Amino acid sequence: MSDDGDRGDATTYFPHETVLDLSYDDPEAAALVATSLRQDVDRIDGDRSTAAVAHEDDVVRVTIRAADLTALRAGLNTWTSLVDVADRTREAALA
C-alpha cells in the first residue's frame, strides 16, 4: 500500500495504534476517499497522535498512532468522522 503522512519511526513516540481497513466497491472509489482523507493528515496530526492514509486497489487503510489511549480514542473518533464525511460526499456526488 502506498502510505502518506507517516512520520519515520512513529512507534517510538506513539506506541498505541489502531488500523481502519475500509473496503470499497471499486478501486476508483477507494482512491477518491483516500485522496479526500489525505488532505487532513497534516492538518490534524498533533503532539499526541498522528495518522497515515494508504490505499491499494479497493481498500483504504487509515493508521492512527497515539502517545496514550485517550489520544488514540480521540484520533479514532476524528478519523471515523472524516471517513463518514468522505463516504457521504462521494455517494452524494454519484447521485
Disulfide bonds with the S-S distance in Angstrom:
none
